[in-house]
Amino acid sequence: MSSVGLTFVGAALFVNGLLLLGRIDAKGAGVFNLFVGALQTAIPFFLIATADTPDEILGAAGIFLFGFTYLYVGICNLAGYASTGVGWYSLWVAVMALGFGVVNIVRFDDTPTGLLWLQWSVLWTLFFLVLALGRERLTALTGWFTLILAFTTCTVPGFLLLLGEWGRVPTWAVLASIAATVVALVPLSRVGLADPAASTSEPTEPTEPTEPAEPAEASGEPGVDATGGIPGRRRAEPAAV
């Protein structure tokens, strides 16, 4: 993967991790996703157009997984589309990332890079569970995992690639990073970064009972409930990958 592109993937994961933890506006994150998505689409086009061997094409093809993901996320967030489509696409990306991980280890004899791909496969699986299947209890875990991988699998490796030093990174160092990530996620998965609502308040004096409010008049439009919602239609949720 291009060193420049990988570095900015770290930035996109950082932004999307903060989005999952409730610290960034969905539309604001969507704009940056479009920037990185465009970059990660242009880079593989150039690499494939100038490739001389099938292995060079294979190595560049995986970059599209990131590029199309961020374009998809950016458009959905800016347009207010539901995130389920991004979630199901993430399942496909997770399977492909698993394949690229095995290829890097077995065919290219590049275990450190293969381990990066395997971590991305796990991350995209979490995106599938949260965005497509609605497993909201995994949101904090996914947000923190995204923040950590933004640095351990993208920003730091990308910078080392820019310096020409990634080839010197031993496999044990990547394995140690994975182990540290797992240990860190145990306490972090219970912590959110969203501005907490007031959890405590001063006790209030009991008030006199009031007359029950008159029921709101139901809407006369078919298919629309009293709150203005449309039964059977899932509300749009911000996507973050």
Rosetta silent file (secondary structure, phi, psi, omega in degrees, C-alpha in Angstrom):
SEQUENCE: MSSVGLTFVGAALFVNGLLLLGRIDAKGAGVFNLFVGALQTAIPFFLIATADTPDEILGAAGIFLFGFTYLYVGICNLAGYASTGVGWYSLWVAVMALGFGVVNIVRFDDTPTGLLWLQWSVLWTLFFLVLALGRERLTALTGWFTLILAFTTCTVPGFLLLLGEWGRVPTWAVLASIAATVVALVPLSRVGLADPAASTSEPTEPTEPTEPAEPAEASGEPGVDATGGIPGRRRAEPAAV
SCORE:     score description
SCORE:     0.000 S_00000001
   1 L     0.000  142.379  178.567    0.000    0.000    0.000 S_00000001
   2 L   -55.575  135.046 -178.938    1.234    3.501   -0.751 S_00000001
   3 H   -63.030  -40.522  178.943    3.010    4.981    2.257 S_00000001
   4 H   -64.831  -46.550  179.966    1.282    8.340    1.807 S_00000001
   5 H   -61.947  -41.906 -179.272   -2.126    6.720    1.451 S_00000001
   6 H   -63.626  -38.378  178.769   -1.598    4.477    4.466 S_00000001
   7 H   -62.024  -42.591 -179.252   -0.652    7.458    6.609 S_00000001
   8 H   -77.085  -21.727  170.092   -3.858    9.287    5.701 S_00000001
   9 H   -61.922  -37.305  175.523   -5.913    6.145    6.284 S_00000001
  10 H   -58.989  -40.643  178.311   -4.687    6.509    9.852 S_00000001
  11 H   -64.564  -40.991  179.734   -6.144   10.014    9.915 S_00000001
  12 H   -65.075  -42.507  177.889   -9.486    8.741    8.563 S_00000001
  13 H   -65.009  -36.400  177.564   -9.642    5.974   11.168 S_00000001
  14 H   -61.242  -47.200  179.448   -8.792    8.501   13.868 S_00000001
  15 H   -64.135  -43.807 -177.203  -11.657   10.754   12.785 S_00000001
  16 H   -71.708  -30.859  174.349  -14.109    7.864   12.438 S_00000001
  17 H   -64.090  -42.711  176.796  -13.127    6.424   15.790 S_00000001
  18 H   -66.164  -32.414  175.892  -13.935    9.757   17.416 S_00000001
  19 H   -63.441  -44.664  178.854  -17.208    9.801   15.475 S_00000001
  20 H   -63.435  -29.847 -179.676  -18.165    6.418   16.938 S_00000001
  21 L   -90.423    4.750  172.078  -17.340    7.743   20.402 S_00000001
  22 L    82.330   22.929 -177.119  -19.542   10.777   19.875 S_00000001
  23 L  -105.501   -8.613 -176.788  -16.921   13.512   19.652 S_00000001
  24 L  -131.790  140.153  176.905  -17.245   14.513   15.979 S_00000001
  25 L   -66.594  139.471 -175.789  -20.223   15.577   13.895 S_00000001
  26 H   -60.282  -41.588 -178.695  -21.199   13.006   11.269 S_00000001
  27 H   -70.319  -38.039  176.512  -21.223   15.500    8.395 S_00000001
  28 H   -62.544  -41.873  176.751  -17.883   16.967    9.411 S_00000001
  29 H   -66.584  -34.147 -179.258  -16.381   13.484    9.475 S_00000001
  30 H   -61.978  -38.347  178.763  -18.050   12.759    6.140 S_00000001
  31 H   -60.857  -46.839 -178.382  -16.145   15.561    4.413 S_00000001
  32 H   -67.358  -34.396  176.340  -12.778   14.201    5.531 S_00000001
  33 H   -60.702  -36.272  177.540  -13.801   10.680    4.508 S_00000001
  34 H   -65.425  -39.685  178.205  -14.357   11.997    0.984 S_00000001
  35 H   -59.125  -51.760 -176.871  -10.841   13.468    0.948 S_00000001
  36 H   -69.995  -36.775  177.861   -9.199   10.204    1.997 S_00000001
  37 H   -62.095  -40.716  178.006  -11.524    8.118   -0.170 S_00000001
  38 H   -65.141  -41.330  178.638  -10.567   10.139   -3.244 S_00000001
  39 H   -63.071  -44.884 -176.636   -6.867    9.747   -2.402 S_00000001
  40 H   -79.926    1.150  169.884   -7.178    6.012   -1.838 S_00000001
  41 H  -100.527  -37.856  179.597   -8.985    5.618   -5.146 S_00000001
  42 H   -69.021  -40.127 -176.992   -6.555    7.685   -7.226 S_00000001
  43 H   -60.563  -51.900 -179.346   -3.443    5.945   -5.846 S_00000001
  44 H   -66.063  -31.299  175.193   -4.376    2.369   -6.850 S_00000001
  45 H   -58.269  -45.557  179.739   -5.539    3.552  -10.284 S_00000001
  46 H   -66.573  -44.692 -177.724   -2.072    4.975  -10.868 S_00000001
  47 H   -63.782  -39.516 -179.963   -0.261    1.958   -9.399 S_00000001
  48 H   -71.637  -38.160  179.931   -2.253   -0.507  -11.485 S_00000001
  49 H   -65.217  -28.622 -178.114   -1.873    1.564  -14.659 S_00000001
  50 L  -104.863    7.628 -177.633    1.912    1.567  -14.227 S_00000001
  51 L   -71.644  147.211  178.832    2.256   -2.002  -12.903 S_00000001
  52 L  -108.650  -18.812 -177.006    4.557   -4.428  -14.709 S_00000001
  53 L  -131.729  157.727  175.855    3.633   -7.691  -12.966 S_00000001
  54 H   -59.959  -34.042  179.635    0.449   -9.381  -11.683 S_00000001
  55 H   -65.918  -33.888  176.218    1.820   -9.214   -8.151 S_00000001
  56 H   -66.236  -38.670  176.658    2.084   -5.423   -8.398 S_00000001
  57 H   -65.837  -42.321  178.933   -1.556   -5.282   -9.476 S_00000001
  58 H   -60.979  -43.321 -179.356   -2.500   -7.599   -6.614 S_00000001
  59 H   -65.409  -33.622 -178.604   -0.696   -5.424   -4.110 S_00000001
  60 H   -82.461  -25.506 -175.209   -2.402   -2.253   -5.347 S_00000001
  61 H   -61.382  -34.475 -177.905   -5.892   -3.745   -5.618 S_00000001
  62 L   -63.397  -23.770 -178.922   -6.347   -3.899   -1.870 S_00000001
  63 H   -63.860  -30.530  178.923   -6.121   -0.122   -1.592 S_00000001
  64 H   -60.224  -30.306  179.487   -9.507    0.148   -3.315 S_00000001
  65 H   -57.102  -40.890  179.234  -11.081   -1.525   -0.272 S_00000001
  66 H   -75.003  -45.537 -176.801  -10.175    1.546    1.754 S_00000001
  67 H   -58.311  -49.046 -178.504  -10.904    4.099   -0.955 S_00000001
  68 H   -70.050  -31.894  176.700  -14.427    2.908   -1.707 S_00000001
  69 H   -60.221  -48.723 -175.542  -15.166    2.465    2.000 S_00000001
  70 H   -72.018  -33.331  173.620  -14.371    6.091    2.794 S_00000001
  71 H   -63.476  -42.331  179.536  -16.209    7.401   -0.259 S_00000001
  72 H   -62.637  -47.858 -179.640  -19.230    5.339    0.793 S_00000001
  73 H   -62.451  -44.996 -178.575  -19.043    6.581    4.388 S_00000001
  74 H   -60.919  -46.060 -179.393  -18.578   10.197    3.325 S_00000001
  75 H   -65.144  -43.756 -179.420  -21.532   10.201    0.954 S_00000001
  76 H   -62.527  -43.317 -178.559  -23.825    8.421    3.434 S_00000001
  77 H   -67.993  -40.623 -178.740  -22.973   10.789    6.263 S_00000001
  78 H   -72.124  -35.329 -177.881  -23.341   13.942    4.181 S_00000001
  79 H   -88.909  -10.876  179.813  -26.574   12.816    2.526 S_00000001
  80 L    78.518   23.271  177.611  -28.066   11.344    5.704 S_00000001
  81 L   -74.288  155.406  175.848  -28.455    7.821    4.320 S_00000001
  82 L   -64.113  152.450 -174.184  -28.837    4.870    6.694 S_00000001
  83 L   -89.246    0.902 -175.455  -25.585    3.128    7.592 S_00000001
  84 H   -63.412  -35.485  179.126  -26.753   -0.422    6.932 S_00000001
  85 H   -63.589  -43.237  176.720  -25.323   -0.448    3.411 S_00000001
  86 H   -61.242  -38.727 -179.968  -21.891    0.539    4.694 S_00000001
  87 H   -62.507  -45.089  179.884  -22.208   -2.198    7.310 S_00000001
  88 H   -70.595  -35.829  174.328  -22.892   -4.955    4.799 S_00000001
  89 H   -62.187  -35.718  179.312  -20.153   -3.681    2.515 S_00000001
  90 H   -62.833  -33.088  176.483  -17.832   -3.857    5.530 S_00000001
  91 H   -62.108  -44.280  178.290  -18.544   -7.584    5.824 S_00000001
  92 H   -63.700  -41.754  178.520  -17.319   -8.086    2.261 S_00000001
  93 H   -62.524  -39.396  179.829  -14.266   -5.932    2.969 S_00000001
  94 H   -60.312  -41.265  178.760  -13.531   -7.993    6.093 S_00000001
  95 H   -66.301  -43.896  179.810  -13.469  -11.183    4.020 S_00000001
  96 H   -66.093  -39.339  178.441  -11.239   -9.608    1.378 S_00000001
  97 H   -62.989  -36.860  175.513   -8.889   -8.176    4.018 S_00000001
  98 H   -61.179  -42.490  177.843   -8.542  -11.651    5.474 S_00000001
  99 H   -63.514  -43.096  178.578   -7.545  -12.890    2.022 S_00000001
 100 H   -65.405  -32.721  176.669   -4.986  -10.114    1.555 S_00000001
 101 H   -64.073  -45.036  179.325   -3.543  -10.935    4.962 S_00000001
 102 H   -65.138  -41.097  179.902   -3.026  -14.570    4.011 S_00000001
 103 H   -61.419  -44.213  179.984   -1.568  -13.576    0.628 S_00000001
 104 H   -63.706  -36.164 -178.901    0.969  -11.231    2.222 S_00000001
 105 H   -76.352  -46.328 -172.381    2.072  -13.903    4.678 S_00000001
 106 H   -85.527  -46.911 -173.957    2.110  -16.913    2.355 S_00000001
 107 L   -87.504  -42.002 -176.968    2.851  -15.500   -1.093 S_00000001
 108 L   -95.568   -3.864 -179.926    4.835  -12.354   -0.378 S_00000001
 109 L    53.235   41.656 -178.812    6.522  -13.675    2.790 S_00000001
 110 L  -122.627   78.401 -176.229    5.631  -10.382    4.501 S_00000001
 111 H   -63.757  -42.210  178.873    4.213  -11.407    7.864 S_00000001
 112 H   -56.678  -45.472  178.532    4.204   -7.902    9.453 S_00000001
 113 H   -67.974  -37.771  176.874    2.062   -6.495    6.626 S_00000001
 114 H   -59.758  -38.309  178.296   -0.111   -9.602    6.654 S_00000001
 115 H   -67.428  -31.687  174.593   -0.795   -9.060   10.347 S_00000001
 116 H   -62.831  -45.580  179.749   -1.910   -5.499    9.586 S_00000001
 117 H   -61.647  -39.302 -179.904   -4.433   -6.845    7.096 S_00000001
 118 H   -65.650  -36.719  176.290   -5.722   -9.383    9.621 S_00000001
 119 H   -67.050  -39.192  177.079   -6.319   -6.601   12.162 S_00000001
 120 H   -64.447  -34.508  177.620   -8.192   -4.589    9.535 S_00000001
 121 H   -61.914  -42.841  177.201  -10.324   -7.656    8.848 S_00000001
 122 H   -63.705  -42.325 -179.085  -11.332   -7.768   12.514 S_00000001
 123 H   -61.720  -46.230 -179.641  -12.043   -4.031   12.491 S_00000001
 124 H   -67.549  -28.279  174.447  -14.287   -4.232    9.432 S_00000001
 125 H   -64.631  -40.833  176.697  -16.096   -7.173   11.024 S_00000001
 126 H   -63.925  -39.451  176.525  -16.913   -4.948   13.985 S_00000001
 127 H   -60.206  -39.292  177.718  -18.188   -2.274   11.603 S_00000001
 128 H   -62.293  -45.178 -178.042  -20.486   -4.900   10.095 S_00000001
 129 H   -64.920  -39.970 -177.105  -21.818   -5.897   13.506 S_00000001
 130 H   -77.749  -47.199 -172.248  -22.432   -2.295   14.608 S_00000001
 131 H   -84.744  -37.609 -177.245  -23.686   -0.726   11.374 S_00000001
 132 H   -90.149  -42.134 -175.824  -25.489   -3.603    9.655 S_00000001
 133 L   -98.067   -6.307  175.598  -26.731   -5.686   12.582 S_00000001
 134 L    70.311   30.328  178.355  -27.200   -2.835   15.042 S_00000001
 135 L   -79.716   79.799 -173.448  -25.109   -4.290   17.874 S_00000001
 136 H   -64.697  -26.296 -179.972  -24.933   -0.981   19.707 S_00000001
 137 H   -66.644  -14.189  177.719  -23.225   -2.470   22.777 S_00000001
 138 H   -93.952    1.247 -174.616  -20.135   -2.917   20.591 S_00000001
 139 H   -63.516  -47.692 -179.591  -20.012    0.752   19.574 S_00000001
 140 H   -62.926  -44.070  177.948  -17.592    1.884   22.304 S_00000001
 141 H   -58.875  -45.025 -179.266  -15.353   -1.133   21.718 S_00000001
 142 H   -65.894  -39.768  178.542  -15.339   -0.463   17.978 S_00000001
 143 H   -61.743  -46.673  179.060  -14.609    3.230   18.491 S_00000001
 144 H   -68.090  -38.746  177.887  -11.605    2.586   20.708 S_00000001
 145 H   -62.049  -40.270  178.035  -10.346   -0.226   18.467 S_00000001
 146 H   -63.605  -43.450  178.745  -10.565    2.152   15.507 S_00000001
 147 H   -61.413  -43.772 -178.421   -8.607    4.830   17.379 S_00000001
 148 H   -66.318  -47.173 -178.622   -5.847    2.389   18.360 S_00000001
 149 H   -67.413  -23.405  175.917   -5.507    0.855   14.888 S_00000001
 150 H   -55.868  -34.428 -179.221   -5.375    4.356   13.399 S_00000001
 151 H   -95.590  -46.244 -172.242   -1.898    4.588   14.924 S_00000001
 152 H   -74.982  -27.426 -177.168   -0.648    0.994   15.224 S_00000001
 153 H  -112.127   -8.574 -175.996   -1.657   -0.224   11.753 S_00000001
 154 H  -128.723  -63.389 -173.871   -1.672    2.972    9.672 S_00000001
 155 H   -62.651  -51.994 -178.440    0.004    6.111   10.986 S_00000001
 156 H   -68.319  -50.146  176.313    3.135    4.490   12.426 S_00000001
 157 H   -59.677  -38.672  179.180    3.628    1.888    9.637 S_00000001
 158 H   -63.160  -41.609  179.089    2.918    4.569    7.016 S_00000001
 159 H   -67.814  -38.397  176.645    5.515    6.883    8.511 S_00000001
 160 H   -64.748  -35.874  175.264    8.034    4.033    8.714 S_00000001
 161 H   -64.437  -40.416  177.542    7.350    3.313    5.043 S_00000001
 162 H   -61.511  -34.273  179.367    8.036    6.962    4.238 S_00000001
 163 H   -83.577   -8.502 -177.201   11.357    6.616    6.060 S_00000001
 164 L    76.418   22.963 -174.756   12.130    3.329    4.309 S_00000001
 165 L  -110.432   -3.790 -176.147   12.271    1.494    7.647 S_00000001
 166 H   -61.832  -34.556 -179.618    9.154   -0.689    7.579 S_00000001
 167 H   -62.600  -17.213 -179.963   11.117   -3.629    6.153 S_00000001
 168 H   -92.307   -4.429 -178.408   13.177   -3.726    9.352 S_00000001
 169 L   -74.306  121.478 -179.385   10.176   -4.125   11.647 S_00000001
 170 L   -76.216  157.270 -179.723   10.249   -7.669   13.126 S_00000001
 171 H   -61.282  -37.702 -177.515    7.167   -9.844   13.316 S_00000001
 172 H   -62.212  -30.452  179.680    7.359   -9.996   17.101 S_00000001
 173 H   -66.619  -40.574  178.338    6.947   -6.200   17.289 S_00000001
 174 H   -68.464  -40.390  177.442    3.634   -6.367   15.404 S_00000001
 175 H   -62.907  -39.101  177.277    2.494   -9.298   17.551 S_00000001
 176 H   -64.277  -38.013  177.425    3.377   -7.320   20.674 S_00000001
 177 H   -63.441  -40.473  178.396    1.331   -4.405   19.332 S_00000001
 178 H   -64.107  -44.443  179.857   -1.646   -6.716   18.815 S_00000001
 179 H   -62.387  -42.512  179.227   -1.328   -8.097   22.344 S_00000001
 180 H   -64.300  -36.758  178.395   -1.113   -4.580   23.801 S_00000001
 181 H   -63.082  -45.103  179.871   -4.203   -3.580   21.827 S_00000001
 182 H   -61.307  -44.536 -179.971   -6.220   -6.479   23.225 S_00000001
 183 H   -63.046  -41.983 -177.717   -5.145   -5.664   26.785 S_00000001
 184 H   -68.075  -31.909 -175.699   -5.981   -1.968   26.352 S_00000001
 185 H   -71.308  -21.705 -177.875   -9.430   -2.679   24.906 S_00000001
 186 H   -60.399  -53.500  176.825  -10.627   -4.516   28.022 S_00000001
 187 H   -78.005  -34.156 -175.244  -10.995   -1.353   30.158 S_00000001
 188 H   -67.231  -29.500 -177.162  -11.425    1.077   27.259 S_00000001
 189 L   -64.072  -14.963  178.875  -14.448   -0.765   25.838 S_00000001
 190 L   -97.619    1.948 -175.065  -16.402    0.406   28.884 S_00000001
 191 L  -116.664  129.785  174.197  -15.469    4.035   28.419 S_00000001
 192 L  -108.484  159.300  178.507  -17.081    6.466   25.962 S_00000001
 193 L  -104.509   -0.765 -179.080  -15.855    9.892   24.957 S_00000001
 194 L   -65.125  148.163  177.446  -19.259   11.423   24.322 S_00000001
 195 L   -59.243  116.730 -175.189  -20.147   14.404   26.477 S_00000001
 196 L   -70.583  140.818  172.551  -21.894   12.709   29.404 S_00000001
 197 L   -73.468  157.913 -178.619  -25.379   13.758   30.344 S_00000001
 198 L   -61.296  114.328 -175.975  -25.806   14.825   33.895 S_00000001
 199 L   -85.300  -21.602  178.939  -25.846   11.532   35.747 S_00000001
 200 L  -129.088  153.468  178.337  -26.724   13.047   39.122 S_00000001
 201 L  -149.187  161.057  178.687  -28.953   15.891   40.136 S_00000001
 202 L   -67.926  139.572  178.263  -30.164   17.529   43.320 S_00000001
 203 L   -61.750  141.668 -178.363  -33.230   15.833   44.780 S_00000001
 204 L  -105.775  153.635  177.705  -36.381   17.739   44.004 S_00000001
 205 L   -71.716  143.765  177.511  -39.358   18.344   46.198 S_00000001
 206 L   -61.947  142.343 -179.264  -42.391   16.232   45.380 S_00000001
 207 L  -106.147  160.905  178.655  -44.883   18.113   43.296 S_00000001
 208 L   -70.585  142.023  178.120  -48.605   18.051   43.352 S_00000001
 209 L   -61.643  144.345  179.593  -50.160   15.622   40.913 S_00000001
 210 L  -111.546  162.070  177.930  -51.366   17.221   37.742 S_00000001
 211 L   -68.151  141.079  178.252  -54.204   16.385   35.491 S_00000001
 212 L   -61.162  140.495 -179.260  -53.298   13.952   32.719 S_00000001
 213 L   -70.242  149.253  176.670  -52.563   15.660   29.441 S_00000001
 214 L   -67.237  138.075  178.817  -54.987   15.307   26.627 S_00000001
 215 L   -62.128  140.586  179.342  -53.786   12.763   24.051 S_00000001
 216 L   -65.376  143.909  179.092  -52.228   14.317   20.975 S_00000001
 217 L   -71.453  127.597 -177.775  -54.362   14.254   17.942 S_00000001
 218 L   -68.056  150.025  178.667  -53.184   11.601   15.569 S_00000001
 219 L   -67.017  143.628  179.172  -52.040   12.616   12.137 S_00000001
 220 L   -84.510   -3.985 -178.147  -54.581   12.204    9.459 S_00000001
 221 L   -84.873  131.545 -179.123  -52.001   11.066    6.939 S_00000001
 222 L   -64.184  140.636  175.145  -51.923    7.307    6.382 S_00000001
 223 L    83.154   -0.414 -178.949  -48.749    5.539    7.453 S_00000001
 224 L  -117.072  127.182 -178.582  -47.541    8.378    9.702 S_00000001
 225 L   -84.019 -177.833 -173.741  -47.706    8.065   13.496 S_00000001
 226 L   -67.890  -21.916 -179.485  -48.362   10.832   15.992 S_00000001
 227 L   -91.505    1.526  179.316  -44.660   11.608   16.393 S_00000001
 228 L    89.410    1.412 -179.810  -44.122   12.088   12.700 S_00000001
 229 L   -82.117  159.631  179.043  -42.256    8.815   12.267 S_00000001
 230 L  -111.175  112.163 -178.214  -42.929    6.430    9.410 S_00000001
 231 L   -56.079  139.322  175.532  -43.466    2.844   10.584 S_00000001
 232 L    85.818   -4.989 -179.445  -41.154    0.306    9.022 S_00000001
 233 L  -109.968  121.800 -178.781  -38.544    2.841    7.885 S_00000001
 234 L   -78.170  133.120 -179.063  -35.213    2.811    9.688 S_00000001
 235 L   -68.990  150.683  179.569  -33.850    6.246   10.570 S_00000001
 236 L   -69.075  138.684  176.985  -30.567    7.292    9.070 S_00000001
 237 L  -126.962  146.378  178.718  -27.526    6.817   11.318 S_00000001
 238 L   -64.909  139.555  176.777  -24.006    8.149   10.804 S_00000001
 239 L   -98.770  146.140  178.180  -21.578    5.620    9.412 S_00000001
 240 L  -144.787  121.006  179.775  -18.024    5.395   10.643 S_00000001
 241 L  -133.781    0.000    0.000  -15.344    3.148    9.262 S_00000001
